[in-house]
Amino acid sequence: MTNLDAVDIITLVQGSWVVPKVTCAKGETSYASYLVGIQGDEGGAAFYCSSGSAVYSANCEFLGVLGCTGIPGTDTVSPGDEMTSDTNVIYSERTQTATVTLTDTTKAWTYTHTFTDTRALQDGFWVLSDFGHPLTKFAVLQTNGNFVTILGRNASIMSFHNVLSDVITQFSKYVNKGDPLATTSALSGATSAFSIKWLEAS
C-alpha cells in the first residue's frame, strides 16, 4: 500500500497501472482490488476469484462506499489493460466537489462521477486491498504515473518525500503465522513507478 498523509490540502491524486492476471484454484473464492484516490474517493480495478473463476471489473469508492454506479456493461476490464484513475477536488467557501475519473486506455472507455464531499480530505491512497477476504493470487501489478497535487504543486509522489512523513509504505496482509501475502517495491523514476507482488504464505 502506498499512502500520503499530509496536513496540507491535496487537490489531485493520479495513478496508472496494468491490470494483473489472477490464478484461481478449483472452487476458490478470494478478492483483490487496486484503488487510487483521495480518502475514500477512488477509482480502480478488482481482480479476484469467484467459485474458481477469474473475475475482472472496474471498481470505485465514493464517500467510502464501494461501487461504480452507471458503468455500461460494454465497459469491461481484462488482464493486461492499462488503466488510470484521477481524483480531483475543487474547494470553495461553502462546499467542495470531488470528481473521480476512471479510464481504461486499452479499451478506450472513461467513467466520470462528480459529487459533493464535505469531509476534510488530507490522505492520498494508492492501495491494494482484500476487503476482509483471502487475498487472490495475482501476477505482479505494475504501476506508473503516480502524481499528486498539494497546495497547487503537481509532481510525482517521490518529489514530496521531504514534506511527507511516509511517502510509500510496504503493504502487508498477515495470515495465521504473520506471513506477508503482498509487498510493494520502492518508488523509481520520474513518475514514481512501483510494483506490488503477491507472495505465497508458508
Secondary structure as UniProt FT lines:
FT   STRAND          2..5
FT   STRAND          10..18
FT   STRAND          22..23
FT   TURN            26..27
FT   STRAND          30..31
FT   STRAND          33..38
FT   TURN            39..40
FT   STRAND          41..50
FT   TURN            51..52
FT   STRAND          53..62
FT   TURN            63..64
FT   STRAND          65..66
FT   TURN            69..70
FT   TURN            73..74
FT   TURN            79..80
FT   STRAND          82..91
FT   STRAND          96..104
FT   TURN            105..108
FT   STRAND          109..116
FT   STRAND          123..129
FT   TURN            131..132
FT   STRAND          137..138
FT   STRAND          141..150
FT   TURN            151..152
FT   STRAND          153..156
FT   HELIX           157..160
FT   TURN            161..163
FT   TURN            176..177
FT   STRAND          182..184
FT   TURN            189..192
FT   STRAND          195..198
//
